[in-house]
Amino acid sequence: MNVIYPLAVPKGRRLCCEVCEAPAERVCKACTVTYYCGVVHQKADWRSIHEKICQLLIPLRTSMPFYNSEEERQHGLQQLQQRQKHLIEFCYTVAQKYLFEGKHEDAVPAALHSLRFRMARHGLSSVELVPAYLLLAEASLGELKEYLSQAQWTVLKSNNCSNATYSLLHRNLGLLYMAKENYEEARYHLANDIYFASCAFGTEDIRTSGGYFHLANIFYNLKKLDLADTLYTKVSEIWHKYLNDHYQVLSEARIQQIDLLGKRFVNDTGLDEAQEAEAIQILTSILNFRESTSDKAPQKTVFVLKTLVMLYYQMMNASKAQEYATRVLTLIKDQQLDAEEQHNIQELFSLISAE
């Protein structure tokens, strides 16, 4: 049974739902340290994040054991802090991935976990809470203003806020104003997002490309297609360069095939799950734009398709990589484009088929 019996709870201890903080009536029988107001929130949390971190929560939510020495106690405390840090990053990445996939409801519990772990580690007013507030603002449309206001207030009070955090804040504000169709305010905040992201990562970094992409979407909605086209091209080039550079590294490593442990070389993107989901969202959106204007610039459509081939190939999703490779080969032949381009794609297609 996973129903809480009131008489079994120590007097004065209040058990709260992990999702909504209402009085709890159920407990997870696997970890016995996570509580819920009912079946609905227990299932929602399990589907979102709890299944992935259930057993990891036990040492964080139970009393530290008795240690024989101060050295052992310090070691135990360091391990506890490492677990907190890991769960902060893991829950944040999972929530981001859900958002890029359009699964806003699934993102909420994971984002809440990230926020609570941050509070436990850094305190209630730390600037480290801002990324989690912004995630929740994007995921919880009903409480959007509350979380954004909390994020803004935390940033304003902080004297050591990073450029990356300022970038996140302005991007979320830009998306909020885009949703309200207040494009002037949205452009202001996205311009600031690009500025702060450029300061933090550089103007040609994939982490800066999101600002260019959303700004392009604004120009597209305003029917300023030339400006949208320029920015979509820049975003495509940033992702193509990153994936092509990474592909070259993989190709060089593949020559050896076997590492020192005798294991076969395996592909990877060098990205976390959230970044992969963002890449898919951005590149497929740009592809839709390109295909709607492919009669004017088929080379640009080919370029995006090639980038998607490399992305899915490095994600080890051979079926999607082959699908896009087939589409790009067909377009090259139909449009009678560069023969060398066709040869390069066919070479990659052969490599994908051999996987």
N, C-alpha and C positions, 0 to 999 in steps of 0.2 A: 504494500500500500504506500502511496505517496501523499496521503492526506495528513495535515498537521493536527495533532491532538493538543488542544490548549493546555491541558494539565501537564503535558510533557515539556512545555516551554518555561524556562526560569522566570520567576516573577520580576516584572519591570523591564523585561526584554521585549522589544517590539520588532516583529519580523515583517519585512516589506517586500512587495513584489519587485522582481528584478526589472520589469519593464515599465510599470507605472507608479511604483512606490506606494500602492494601496496596501492595506493590511493583507498579509499573506495567509492562504488557506492550504497551500500545497508545497511540497518540497521535492526537489529532484532526488529520486531514490538512488541514482548512480553516484552522485558526489555528496549528497546530504548537506550541502552548504549553500544551496541556491533556492530561493523561495519565489512563489507566484501567487497571484490573487485568484487564479483559476486556470482551467484547461486551455483556454484560448491563448493567453499570454505565455503559458508554458510551451505550447506547440510553436508559437511564433518565435520565441527565443531559441528553441532547439533547432528549428529550421535555419535561422539566421546565423547563429554563432555558437550556441551552447554545446552542440554536438562536437564541435571542433576543439573546445577548450575545457570541457567538463572536468576531466581529471586534473588539469593544470590549476584549477581553482582551489583544490583542497588545501595545499600548503599555504595559500594566500589567506584563506578564511578560517584557519584553525590556529590555535595558540602555538607559538614557537616552543619547541621542546626544551627540556632542561639541558644546559651545556655544562661540562665539567670545568671549562676554562674560558677566560675572556677571549682568547684567540679563537676558540671554537664558536663562541657567540658571534664574533665579528664575521667569521666565515659564513655562518648561517644567515646573518643579516645581508651580506653581499649577495648570496644566492637568491634570497627573497627579492632583493632589488632588481636583480637580473631577470627574474621571472616576471616582475611587474613591467619592466622595460619591453621584454619580448611580447607580452600580451597587449601592451599599448600599441605597438607597431603592427602586430598581427591583426587585431580587431579593426584598427584604422584602415589597413589595406583591404580587408574583407568588405568593410562598409563602402569604401571607394569603388571597389569592383562592382558591387550591387548597383551603385548609382550610375556608373557608366553603362551598365546593362539595362537601365531603366527600371530596376526592381527596388523602388523607394521604400516600400513597407519592410522588405527584408533587411534593408540597410539600417533601420532605426535601432534594433537591439544591439547590433554590432557597434554602432557609433556610440550608443549609451555606455557600453562596456569600456570603450576607449576613453570616454570622458571620465568615468568613475575611477579607472585605474590611474589616469593622469592626476585627478584630485588627490587620490591616496598618496601618490608619489611626490607631487609638487605643491600641494596646497590649493585652497579655493580661489586664490586671486592671481595665480601664476599665468604668464603669457603662454605657457605650454598647453593651456586648456583651449586656446583659440582654434587650432585646427579641428578639434572635436566639436566645438560649438558650430563651426562653419559646416561640418559634415551634417550635423543634426538640423541645421537651418535648411540645407538642401533636401534632406530626407523627410523632415517633418513639416509639410507645407502648412499645417494648421498652426504651428508654433514658429513659423519662419521669422517673424519680426523679433520675437523674444530671444531666440538664439543669436540672431545677427546683432541685436542690441547688446547682448551680453558680451559677444566677441569684440564689438567696437569699444565698449567701455573698458574691457580688459586691456586692449591695445593702447587706449588713451592713457591709462594709468601706468603703463609699463615704460621704463626707461631703457630697456634692452631688447626691444622687439626686433626680430630679424627681418631682412628684406623678403625672405621667403614667406613669412607670416603676413606681412603687409600685402604681398602679392595675392595670397589666398583670400584675404579679407576683401580686397577690391574686386577680385574675380567673382566672388559670391554676391557682392553688391551689384556688380554689373549684370549678372544673371537675373537677379531680382528685378532690376529695372527693365531688363529685356522682356521678362514675363508680363510686366505692366505696360509694355510698349512705350515706355519713356526712353526713347533711343538716345536722346541727348545726354541724360544722366548715365545711361548704360555705357556710352562711348567714353565718357569722362573716367569712369571707374575701370573700364577695361584698358584704357590707355595707361592708367596708373598701375594696373596689374602687369602689363608688359614692361613698364619701366622698372618696377621692383623685381620682377622675375629676371630681367636682363642683368640687373645689378647682382642678383644672387647667383645666377647660373650662366649668364651670357645670352646674347641676342639670338644665337642659333641653336639653343638647347631645346630638347623635346619638352622640357618642363615649362619653357616660355611659349611654346607653340600653341598651347591652349588659349592664351590670350588673343593671339592673332586669329585663331579659328573662330572664336566667339565674335570678335570684331568683324570678321568677314561675314558672319551670319547676319549681323545688323545691317551691313551694306546690302546684302542680298534682300533682306526684308524691305529695305528702302528703295529697291529696284536700281541701286547703283552697282550694276553688274561688273563694270570695269574694275572698280575698287575691290569688290568681292573676289573677282578673278585673280587679282594681284596677290591678295592675302592668302587665298586658297593655294596658289602656286608656292608661296613662301612656306606654308605649313607642309605641303607635300615634299618640298625639297629638304626641309629639316628632317622629316621622318625617313625619307629615302636615304639621306646621307648617313643617318644613324644606323639604319638597318643594313645598308650596303657595307659600311665600315665593319660592322659586327660580322656580317657574312664573310668578309675577307679574312677576318681573324679565325672564324670557324673553318674556312677552307684551308688555311695554312695548317691548322691543328689536325684537320682530317687527313692530311698527307701521311701522318704517322699512324693514324687509325687506332693504335693501341697505346694506352698510357702505361706508366710504370707499374701499375697494379694489374695489368693485363685486361683492363676493361675497355670495351669498344667506346670510341668517342661519341658523345651524345650532343645534339643540337640544344641551344637555348637562346633566348632573346636578350638576356642581360637585364630584363625588366621584371618587376613584380606583377602579380595578377591584376592589380588595379591599373597599372600602366599599359598592360596588354589590352585590357578592356577599353581604355581610353583611346589607344591607337586604332582599334577596330572601329570604334564609334566615329572618330574623326575622319579616318580614311574612307570609310564607306559613305559617309555624308558627302565628302568631297567627290567621290566617284559618282554619286547620284547627280551632283551638279554638273560634272564633266560630261556625263552621258546625255544630259539634257541639251548640251551645247556641243556634242562631239562632231557635228558636221562642220563646225567652225575651226576646231582645234583638236583633231583626233590624237595628235602626239601627246597632248596633256592627259587624255584619258588613258593612253598606253602607259604613261609615266605612273599614274596612280595605281593602275592594275599591277604593274611590275612591283610597286612598293608593297601591295597587299600579298603578292606571291611570296616575297621575301619574308614578310611578317609571319604568315601562316606556316611557311617552311621552317622557320626558326622556332615556331611554337610547336613543331612536330605534329601539325594538323595537315597530313598529306592530302586528304580528300579536298579540303578547301583550297590548298595551294594549287592542286591540279585543276580545280574548277576555274580559278582566276588565270592560271597559265594558259588554259585552253581558250578562255575569252580573249586574252591579250594576243595570242597567236592568230586567232580568227580575225581580230580587228586589224592587225598588221597586214595580213594577206588581203583583206577586203579593201583597205585603204592604200595598198601597195606602198607601204612605208619602208624604211631603211632595212636592207637585207641583213646588215650586221646586227641590228636590233632583233630581228627574227632569229638569227643564229644563237644569240645570247640567251633568249628565252627558251629556245628548244633545248639548249644545253642544260639549263636549270630544270626544265621539265623532265628531261631524261634522268637527272639526278634525283628528283622527287619520286619518280616512278620506281626507281631502284631501291628506295627506302623500304 
